[in-house]
Amino acid sequence: MHLLRVENLSVSYLTESGEVPIVDRMSIKMGMGEILGVVGESGSGKSMMALAIMGLLSPKMRMRADYINLDGEDLMKMSVEDRAAYVASKAAIIFQEPQASLNPCFSIASQLDETIAFHGGGGRADRKTKALELLDDVGINRPDLVLKMYPHQLSGGMNQRVAIAMALACEPRLLIADEPTTALDVTIQSQIIELLVKLSRAQQSGLMLITHDFALLSENTDRIGVVYSGQLMEHAATENILSSPHHPYTKALLDSIPQLGDRHVKGSRLFALDGNIPAIDQLPVGCRLGPRCPKAERQCVNTPELRSIENYGKVRCHLASVSSVNKAEADS
């Protein structure tokens, strides 16, 4: 059974002249206890996809999907109110900026207590004990003192640890971590990721890691989804992605990292893909990577579909070797 299954998710921005697409027919699957990495350049739509799943889009955004099934329930069949309540009971998100999670008007103790209480955390004494344990888990020294403080009295890194503790307080079936360790030093980064992975494995909950760090994904994920210009370009097992990427964009991302790429020679410049990700209102014809792709051919002016490659995964590219897969593999 899938913990999360999203089919043909699209998000657009509403303007006076019409809708501008941001996320285009994105489909992903996550099993119980699975850790999925989502990688791509800034502005590719990774965070927007996460916000859509969580129901946190602004009123100027419009979402469509065939279905979004979370822990056995289709969110698209629910009212807005029911969906919000259900998602709050099943999922949590860690934002890159802790300001998106913390209220400057309330103490850390008050905000953690409210979260723990909402999820049935017992009496006041039990909730305080739980809050102290959570702060200790995310590497905060003297959590008893931090509980009495307000967000403005803490550094950005400390606030991020508090925000992570609040997300973990929900004991979510699905945790989406959107660049969760950007504001933390390297030692704490490792500690936090290790904690998130450990909890996911132990509780058989799903963890979606949104990041630019392929090294982090290589060590901690089961599968990786590569996103570019609002589309899922490649989705396969982590081992497959790292050892034999089928999409030129995925290969370009890997080749830009010295320890993973094979195009870097000592003393030479690092590889970089020419050009920039297209603006959402100026998308190219056909393949969205086409103008930047080093392997582009005439057929790339036609829009590629995300297709299955036997014993590999799914790839959105005309040049990838595509074969049919049996139903058992397609449903895996």
N, C-alpha and C positions, 0 to 999 in steps of 0.2 A: 504493500500500500504506500502511496506517495504521501508525504507530509504536506508538500506544496506542489501544485501543478497549475501552471499558468499557460493559457492558450491564446495566442494572437492578441496580446495586450498592446494597445495603442494609446498614446497620450498626445494631445494637441493643445496649443495655446490659442485662446480665443482673442481675435483682434477685430477691429471694425471692418476690415476687408475680408474676414473669413478665418478659418482655422489654419494654424501653422503646425505641422507635425513635429513632435519631439522624440517620441518613441514609436516605432513602426512594427506592429505585428510580432512582438517578442514573445517567445514561448520557452519556458524553463520547467524543469522537474527537479524535485529534491525528495530523497527518501528519508525514512526515519534514521536519525543519527548521522546523516550525511553532511559533509562540509563542502559547500560550493563556493568557489572563488569567481568573482566577476571583475574583469580587468578591461581597461581601455583608457584612452586619453581623456583629459578633462573636457567636459562638454559633450561626451559621447552618449549620455542618457542613462548612465548607471544609477545615479542617485534618483533620477526621476522615476525609473522603474520601481525602485524600492519604496518611494513615497506613494506611488500608485497602489502597490500591494498593501501598504499600511493604511491607506485611506486618508493620506495627509496632503493631498493636492490642494492648491489654492482655488478659490472660486473661478479664477480665470482659466483654469485647466479643465479639459474634458477627457474622460477616460472611457475606453471601450475595450471589451474583451469577450471572447467566446465563453470563457469561464475562468475563475480564479478559485481553485479548490484548496482550502487550508484545513488540514486535519479532518478531512471527511465532509466538509461543508462548502458549498459553492457560494462565495461572497456576492456574486453577481445576481443571485436570486433573493438577496436580502434587502430590506429597506436601509436607508442611510444610517438610521439610528441603530438598528439591529446589527448592521455590519460593524459599526464603530465599537459597540459593546463586545461583540464576538472577537474582533481582532485584538482589542485591549486585553482579553482574557487568554489569548493564545500566542500573541507575538509581541516583540519589543524591538526597538531600533536604537542604535547608538550612533549619534551624529558626529561628524567631524569637528563641529564647533560646539562646545558644551553650552554656549549661550542659548542654543536652540532647545536645551533640555531643562535648564535651571532657571528658576524664578528669583531675580535679585532681591525681591521683597521678603523672602522667607529664609529662615535658617536651614542649614543642611539637615539638621535633625527633623525639622518640620516636614521637609520635602520627602525625605526617606520614610518617615513614619506614615505619611499619607499614602505613599506607594505600597508599602508593606501591608497597611491596613486594608487597602482596596483589594488586595489579593489574599485576604483572610489570614493575616499574620498574627492573630491572637490578641492578648491583652497588651497594655502599654509597656510593661516590663519585658515581655517576650519580644515586642517589636523593637525596643531599644537594643536588646541583646543581638537581634538579627541585624540591625543597622551597624552595630560595631563589628560584627563578623564580616559583613560585606565590605566595609571600608578597609578592614585588615586584609581581606582577600585580594583587593586591588592595589595593595602595596602602600597604604597610607599609615604613616607612623602617628602615634597618639590619636587614634580615631575618636577618643573621648573629647579631645579638644576641638577637633574638626567639626564634630556634631554641633557645637555651640556657635560656629562661625557662619558667616554669610558668603555667598559666591564672590563678592567683590573683595573679600579678605583673603582669597586664595589665588594662587597662580593659575594660569591657563591649564597647565598640566594636572594640577590638583583637581581643578574643576572637572576635567575630562575623566579622571578616575572616579569622582563622585557620580558623574553621569553614567559611567559604566556600571557602578554599583547599583544605581537606581534601575537600570535595565535588567540586571541579574536578579533584583528583588522580585521581579514579576514571575520568575521561574518559567520563562516562556517556552512554548513548544517550538517556536521559530524565533531566532535572534538574527536580526540584520545588523551587521557592523559596518558602517560606512566610514572607511578610513579611521578606525577607532583609536589608533595610537599615534596619529600625526603630531600631536602636541607633547608627546612623552619622550623621555630620553631612551636610549637603546636598551638599557637594562630593564626598565619598566615595560617597554614595548614587548620584549620577549616574555616577561612574566604575565602580562595581560593576555597575550595570544595563547600562551600555554594554558591559562586558566579557562579561557573561552572554549578551547578545543577539548580540554579535560571534561568540562561540564557537558558539552555536546555529546561526547562519547558515553559518559556515565548515565546521562538521562535520556539517551536516544532522541535528543532534540536536534533540530536542524540549525545549522549556522551558515549564514551567507556572508562571506567576507568580500567587501568591495574595496579594492585597493589598486595602486599602481605597481606594487611590489611583487614581481614574479618570484623572487626568492622566498618570500613569505608564503606564497601560494604553493610553491613546489614542496615545501616541508609540511604543510598542514591541511591541504584540501584533497578531496576525492575526485572532484570534477572541476573544470574551469569553463566559464563562458566568456568569450571575447566579444566586446561590444564596440561598435564604431558607428558614429553618426545615427544613433537611434536604432540600429539594427544589431541583432545577434549574428556575428559573422562565423563563429565556430563554437561548438559545444561538445566536449569530449572528456574522457578520463584524463586526469592530470598527467599521468605518465605518457599518454599518447600525445597530448599537446606539447609537452616539453621535448619529447624525443623525435617527433615527426609531424610538426604543424603542417596542415594542409592549406591553410589560407595565407596569402602573401602578407596580410596585415599582421597576423599572429607571428609569422616569421620575422617581420620587421621589428616588432616589439621585442622579441627575444634577441635578435641580433644587435639591438641597441644597448644590451647589457653585457659588459665584458665577460663576466663569469659564466654567462649562459650562451652568449652568441659565438658564432664561429667566424665572424667577419672582422674581428678586431685583432690587429697585429700590434705587438708592443711598439710604442712610439708613433703609431698612426692615430688619426682622428677616429672617434667613435662613430659608428654608423647612425645616420638619422634619415628618416623618410622625408623626402622633399615635400614642400607645401604644408598646408594647414588643414585641419578638419573643416569641412564646409559649413557655412552658416545655415541655420535651419530653414531660412527662407530663400536659400540659393543652392539647393541640392542639385548635383549633377545628374545628367540623364544616364539611365542604366545603373551599373554598379557604383555605389557611392564612394568607393575607394578609387575608382577608375582614373581620375586625373592625377593621383599620386602613386598609383600602383606601378612598380618596376616591371611587372609581367603582363600588363594590360594588352589585350588584343582587340580586333575589330568587334568580336562578338560581345565584348564587355559593355557595349552601348545598350544591350538588352538587360533588363533587370533580372539578376539571379535570384533563385529561390533557395531557401535553406533545405538542403537535401541530405539524406543519410548515406554514409559510406560504410560498407560492411567492415565489421571488426574495428571500427574507429570511433565514429560519432557523427555529428552533423556539421556541414560546411555550407556557407553561402558563397559559392564561387563557380563560375563556368569551367575553370581550368582544373578543378579538383576531380579526381577519378571517382565517379559515382556509380554505385550498383545498388540493386534492390536489396532490401533486408526482409527477413521473415518477420511475422507479426510479433513473435516473442521478443525479438531484439528491439523492435520499434516501441514496444510497451515497457521496456526495461527502464 
